[in-house]
């Protein structure tokens, strides 16, 4: 066979092969941006079954808070505990003046209300026990001394420097000095106040701001009787919300987070209908604030935190309220909070751990008093909690 004929056969064969390659579609077709080799990108929206959320409330220990809250506001009532211990070893007490510095006032947003002074009556009671930061604060409630005889009462009215000064009973302070009265500290309660006064606590660390007991006393030394003045700073202090969840008149069609009275809310989505082979790219939980059932204009919404539950129980006393499963912070746009729960969804759908739902609570719950309400699964569909899943379907195998 001549060289020309051999070359022609080879050329024709190559043309046939190339033409066949052009006519046969590629295995993936690339008719989508990500294509079947990557798997199809899909999103879906999950809602809860109606009424599946739950919540309960609890008091939180505020012994390390930087504020002391005294008064009444929007069905909340808070009392203040103080204890002064570095008193003189001996001597005669002539004067005992309690000084508190106002940090803020929690009450009406009507600016005209605050253009005038609003003095309020405060009652003092001797405490029967020391405050303990390791104790469940709900155990304090039956021990509070407000059914006992009051020590004294005083009118609280701040001066131009936002300081309140009242005279304390010198007989009691003398008893503390002489150890004839056991010094467990004292409680203050203001049932007639129309707002809550927030005072600086010992956590502030500034002597000019913390609760102070100014004592004028006389004592005897080798040269005779001398008179002196001493500032005693509080050693222990705290505030305690002394009313119950029932007093707050909560609407059970919502779920809540809060401070002072804290809330433990629980939500759960059903993933049984999802293919276990999908890969979750993002899982976004969206919850919507309801300001009408919140207080303080729902300012605390940004402090909301989400935890994956590590146990099945949502019952108070049984549920783990601080699960070591990671904490999710959200981003806020208008009234909607969005949380990226992707790591938890990877684990749940991958059967790494069971789907016990999610805990919704506030951060730094001992700081102040607040409450944020969220729409539940009983609300209109666009307001309900929803989980937006962006996931990848498994790749096709039939080439």
Secondary structure, 3 states (H helix, E strand, C coil): CCHHHHHHHHHHHHHHHHHHHHHCCCCCCCCCCCHHHHCCEEEEEEECCCCCCEEEEEECCCCCCCEEEEEEECCEEEEEEEECCCCCCCCEEEEEEEEEEEEEEECCCCHHHHHCCCCEEEEEEECCCCCCCCCCHHHCHHHCCCCCCCCEEEEECCCCCCEEEEECCHHHHHHHHHCCCCCCCEEEECCCCCCEEEEECHHHCCCCCCCEEEEEEEEEECCEEEEEEEEEECCEEEEEECCCHHHHCCCCCEEEEEECEEEEEEECCCCCCCCCCCEEEEEEEEEEEEEEEEEHHHHHHHHEEEEECCCCCCCCCCCCCCCCCCEEECEEECCEEEEECHHHHHHHHCCCCCCCCEEEEECCCCCCCEEEEEECCCCCHHHCCEEEEEEECCCCCCC
